Every structure is written in C-alpha cells, then in structure tokens.
Amino acid sequence: MPEMSSYGDGVPSWIDLASTDVEASKAFYTALFGWEANPVPDPEAGGYTLFTLRGKQVAGVGPVMTPGQPPAWMTYINESDADGTVKKITDAGGSLVMPPMDVMDQGRMALFADPAGAVLGIWQPAAHTGAQLVNEPGAYCWSELATRDPDGARAFYTAALDWEAGEPMAPMQYTEFKVGGQSVAGMFPIGDTMPADMPSYWGMYIAVADCDATVAAATTLGASVVAPAMDIPIGRFAGLKDPQGAPFSVIKLAG
C-alpha cells in the first residue's frame, strides 16, 4: 500500500541523504522527482530538511556530519527497541557507527556497519514514524546490499535483524531478505566484473514512472550514470550519482 503510517520491526521505514551541499541537493531532487523541500524549523535539527510528495513525507536531507565524509543515502530499519537491536547487532559481529541517540521528540536512531563494512540505520519511531508514501513513482521502494561476503551477510542479518533469507536466485545469486514472509530488502554478491576496490554497501531505489526519461532528466540536472537503463524481471532500472556524488537507483516497476 503506497500510503504508510507505521511499520513493523525489521522493515525499512526511512531514507535520508547526507549531503556536502544541502541547497544544491534540494534543488536537484525537487527538480528530478517533483519533491517539495521543507526545512525543519527547530535549530536543534541542524538544517535537516524533509522532502514531501503531495504533502506526504518521503525522504530527508541534511549536511554531512564530519569533514571529508562522502555524500550518501542511508536506509533506516524500523525497530521498536533501538538499544536492544543494537545489542543484537554487536553480538552478531556488527559495529556501531553511531550509538543510539534521541532525535528531539522524533525518535531514536543508531547507525551500524555489518562485518563487511556496509552501513545501515536503525529508527525507533516516536513523532516521526517513517515515510508516509512508498512504492509509487517519486517514492522509496527498495534497498539492496552489494557485498563481498554474501554468506557472512546472510548469517549476520538473520541474527541481527531477525530477517529471513531466501535461497539465492540465478543468474546473479540474488537473495531476498524477508520479514513475516514479505520481502523487505535484497542482496547480491560483488562479482569479478566490478572494481576490485568496491566496498560492500547498501543502495536504495526510488520508483519512477519512466526510467529512461528520469535518467535523461537527471543527467541534464548534473547527475552521472553509473549503470545505464536496463530491463530486469521486476522492471527497468538505472544507477545514478547525484551532482554531489551520492549514488542512488531509479526503477520503473513492472505491473
């Protein structure tokens, strides 16, 4: 269902961008996806801005937290007990990038890295319950792990987040992670055709009405193409980097 008001534990619920130029990022994404930028007025928010589509919150953007930090999109997993989840993460071999902290009255967050170094967020909702619109053009629809250790990732995420892991699917040995039998994220191994120095990482997808038209618009706005538009069983997708260098993907979902 595209409109959401709450999420179950283990389900991705929010995405946001750490940007080296917040104003430029706001201009790019509002032009590309038709989002509206709504800066949070509270000074404690540190310049954080909420993107909305038709009045529904779909994503966020804020400045990078440390000098030299590369711009990147982050996926947050809904958890009703952030501190308890963090203990499971560290017990399973993960490491904390940011320990649990309260975000004003909005919720409680943490950032962690899996044993191969891929980073995800945890979000314990309070006033902010997550994206209010998903799985339709202009909204978040999927997150995906590219990893050099798929067996290790399978063991880690099933222990740390209580995800179920499906059987790898040919030809690229793609794995779907599930919660209660419903797919919530994907994973594929980094192969020999990819750069040798490519680290394990989590990427995210925005659904679009026309993949090729979105790629054309993105490049006109200053983005670069990482993976040209191509057809896959679930639709047509492309990989991009925004003008600040943050990777993201777009997909026209089949059906």
N, C-alpha and C positions, 0 to 999 in steps of 0.2 A: 504494500500500500504506500503510495508516494508521500502522504502526509503522516508525520510521526509526532507523538507526544511523549513517548517513553520507550526505553529499550531494555531488553533482558541482559543479564550478565553475560559477558563474553562476546557481545555484538558490537561491531564498530558503530560509534554514535556521533563522531565529530571529526572534522578535518580543519587544520589551520596552517597558515603559511608563515614561516619566519623569513622576513624579507630584509634585504640590505637597503631597500628604498621603498618604504611603505607607500608613499604617494604615487610612485610610478607603478607599483603593483596594483594599487586600487584602480588606477586609470586603465591598466591592461585588462584586468579581469572584468571590470564593469563593461568595457567595450566588447570583450570577447563573448561573455555569457549573458549579458543583459542584467548583471547583478547590480544592486544598489549598495553603496558603502555607507555604513552607519557607525561613525566613531563612538566608542563608549565614553560618555562624558566624565565619569569618575576619574580623577587624576591617578588613583591607585591602579587603573587599568594600563597605564604606561603607553598610551597611544594605540591600544588594541582596537580593531575595527571589525564589526560584524557585517558580512555580506548577506544580503537578502535577495530573494527572488519572489516576486508577487507578495511581498510583505512577510515571507517565511524565511527564517534563518537557515542558511545553507553552508556557511563556512566562515572562517575568521582569518585575519592577518594582523601581524604585529612585527615589531623590529626584532632582528637577531639579538640574542642575549649577551653574546661575547664577541669581542673583536676577532675577525678572521673566520667566524662561523659561516659556512656556506649557506645560502638560502635553500630552504627545503620545505616541502609539505609534510605534515605529521598527521597520522591517523591515531585516533584515541578509541580505546576499547572501554565500553561501559562496564563498570563494576560497582556493586553496591557497598563494597568494603575495600577501598583502595589500599589501606595498610595491610589487610590480610592477604590481598592479591600480591602485593609487593613481597611479602614473606615467601609465598609460594614461588614467585619468580626467582628470588635469590636462592631458595632451596633447590630449585631445578637447574641452577648454574648460570642464571642471568645476572646482569649487573645493573646498578642504578645509575642513571644519568642525572636524574633529579629526584630526590626523595619526595615522599608525599607532602604536599603543601596545600593550604586552603587558598582559593582564589576568591577573595572578597566573600560575598554571600552566594556565589555562583556554583561552587562545587569544590571538589578536592582532586588534585591531579598529581601524577608522577610520570616520569619518563624512564624507560629501561632499554637495555640492549640485550639481545639474545646472545648465546655463546659465540656466534659467528660475527656479531657486531651490528646486526640490523636493529634499528631503533623504532620503538612504538610508544604510544602514550596510554595512560590509564585515566579515565574520567569517572569520578564518583559524583553523580548529579545532585544538585540542590536546586537553586533558582533556574540554572541553565541545565536543561535535560538533554541537549544534543540537537542535531539537525532536525528542523521541522519539516523538511521536504527532501526526499531521496528518490533515487531510481526513476527519474524522469529527466528530460532534457534540461540542462542547466544545473543539475544537482548531482551530488556524490552518488556513486553506485557500486564501487568495488575497491578493495585494497588487495595487494598482491606482493608476496615475498619472493625476491630473487636471491637464491642462496647457494653457497659453495658446499653446504653440508645439509642436504635435504633430510637424511636420516636423523641427524642430530636435531634439526629443527622440528621434525615430527615428534620426537621424544620430548623436546623442551616445551612446545606449545600445548601438547596434550596434558602435560603435567602442570604447567604454569597457569594456563587459562582454561583448563578443562575442555579444550576443544577436542572434537573427534576428527580423525584424519582419514579421509577416503583413500582408496587404492590409487596409486599413480596411474594416470591415463596417457596412453601413447598418442602422438609420437614423442611429445616433449616431456613425458613423465610428470604431467601436471597433477597436482594434488589439491583437492578442495578441503578446507577446514570447515567443520560444521558445529552448530550448537543446537541440540534437540532435533537433529536430523536436517536442519536447514543450513544451507551453505552461507558462510559469512566472510570468507577470505580464501585466497588461493596461494599456491606456491609452485615455483618451478626452479630446476637447477640451473645455475650459471654454467653454460657449456663452453666448449673449446673455441667456438666462433666468436665469443665475447672477449673484450680486452682482458688481458691477464691480470691487470691491476684493479679490475672492477670489484668493489667490495660487495658483500651481502647488503641488501637494502629493501625497505618497504616502499612500494609505489602506490599511487592511488589513481582512480579513474573518475572523470566527470562524464555523465551521459550527455549526448548531443543529438540533435535531430538529423544532422548531415555531417558525417565525419570529414569528407573532402572539403566542404565549404568552410568548416571550422578550422581546418589546417591552413587553408588559404588565408582566412581572416587573421589567424594567429601570426603567420609569418609577415603579413602586412603590418601588424602591430609590433613587430620586432622579435617574435619568438623564432626559435630554430627547431628543425625537425630532427628527432633522434631516430625514430622508426617511421618510415613512410606509411601512409594509409594502406591497410591490407585487410582482407576478409578472413575471419576465423569463425568457427561454428556458432558462436553466440552473437556475431555482429561484425562490424567493420571498425577497426581501431587504428590509432596512431599514437606515437610517443613524441612529446614535445619538451622543450625547455623554454621557460618564460624569459623575458628580456634580462632578468637578473640572474638567470641560470638555474632556477628551480625546476626539476623535472616533474612532469605530470602527463597523464594519458587521457585521451578522449575516446569515446566509443559510441557508435550508433548501434543500439541493441536490436537484435533481430526480433521480430514479433512485437 
